[in-house]
């Protein structure tokens, strides 16, 4: 038998109207009373009438905003597919979606995109933030104005975002280093190709990798370059790094740009070089199948996008904020034999 608002009201010692306002975030309820009502509802397993709630929210014109550095980066195709799939699941609520796409980690561009969403008065925002104080301040401004913000795929320091949804980047780097321990037991001299040192996730992935490598016998990180998630930039930077450091026997691609980096390896004829990458995009998959990359560490992009929208929905519509600060995806190892 389903739990009713009347039952919750009787147990809480309040009116049905008070229960309705508390469970649907309509205000005018004392915080201690709202907490008591929500606790009782949770203990009883109360499920609101979705049809009635959907009808009410259709009149409110809900809209979620998403900001990602997706241009030229195939990885984010799956993230955005997950975003759109989740929004489709909430079609009866009439939730609109605005996706802002950036390229090259331009701080001013991302600030403008977040401001655009603020002026549109969106209901909530998911952002893959550039890790600089200006972006953190903009996130705080949105939160202060009643727009919940979560970080998606990459996190940011010192902001009031409600939670982070994405890869455990440090563990991803540790996993890549552990793979190399098996592949190159005789010693690792690694060159790293990252996306941008402005991205907290990329930096944590590098830290995990470097901490693991330096603990291995006769192993170290030799150099690091940025690809800006651009294949041509990755090609130029990787080529120059390998020419300057012939001792490099391993490349770790800690972000997008793998195709360009491998092109540099092939141009130099370095057949004995070991390559580990991240993610499971079609171009990376092809390189693993060809044996140009020995393994890639993946991070469930579709689930990142869908989980982010589910958390925003629960926060805005059901008034249920995330229970955990970090919603981590699994780090999944792919090799030729299990693609």
DALIN-V50587 format. One record per helix or strand of 2 or more residues. SS is the DSSP state (helix for helix, strand for strand). FROM is the first residue (numbers start at 1). LEN is the number of residues. If there is no record, write none. Layout:
SS_FROM_LEN ; SS_FROM_LEN
This chain:
helix_5_8 ; helix_16_8 ; helix_31_14 ; helix_50_9 ; strand_63_6 ; helix_75_15 ; helix_91_3 ; strand_96_6 ; helix_107_13 ; strand_124_4 ; helix_133_12 ; strand_148_5 ; strand_164_3 ; helix_169_15 ; strand_189_6 ; helix_200_15 ; strand_220_7 ; helix_231_14 ; strand_250_4 ; helix_258_11 ; strand_274_5 ; helix_282_9 ; strand_295_4 ; helix_301_16 ; strand_326_3 ; strand_332_3 ; helix_336_3
